[in-house]
Amino acid sequence: MEVQSSRRGSAPRNGVLPAGDRASIAGANLKSAIAMMRESGLRASAARRLVLEALLAADGPMSAEQIAQGIGGRVPSSDIASVYRNLQSFHEIGLVRHVHLGHGPGLYVLSLAGEPEYLTRERCADYSAVAPEVLDPVRDLIEREFGYRASFTHFPIVGLCASCTAELNATRRLRGTGA
């Protein structure tokens, strides 16, 4: 099973590429992204490179605002309008996609590294990126029962993590409402 938590410092589980190792492939992904831009007729301007570098430096999906602010100082900040324009251009050529991981703004992620799907924790607002094949049994069940092939790339599976479930159950027991 390939699951990666969004929390920094969490240990990689079941053979997931550790966050530190992602930096070693960032240069290759930047070259691939620029090649894709050029093949689609887009110039590799400084503003576009900055957005790409921000997405490559990110630990996961990021909002346009986070990208414009430089992702906590990891890349230079840029103009928010420029970021939105470039994200739109990248979305149109399939270089980025946006996801909704809860009640906040749409977040953006490069499409170069495949299409992870997501599990979002509605109580603690964390999420996990999941390899699509891990969710195939769930997808197969939905298809068998309803004739519908589910996708979790744009909208995630939403629920409670084990820690939040335990906390919620403890709170209910204290209130005497049961679990």
Buried (B, 14 or more C-beta within 10 A) or exposed (E): EBBBBBEEEEEBEEEBEEBEEBEEBBEEBBEBBBEBBEEEEBEBEEBBBBBBBBBBBBBBBBBBEBBBBBBEEEBEBBEEEBBBBBBEBBBEBEBBBBBBBBEEBBBBBBBBBEEBBBBBBEEEEBBBBBBBEBBEEEBEEBEEEEEEEBEBBEBBBBEBBEEBBEBEEEEEEEEEEEE
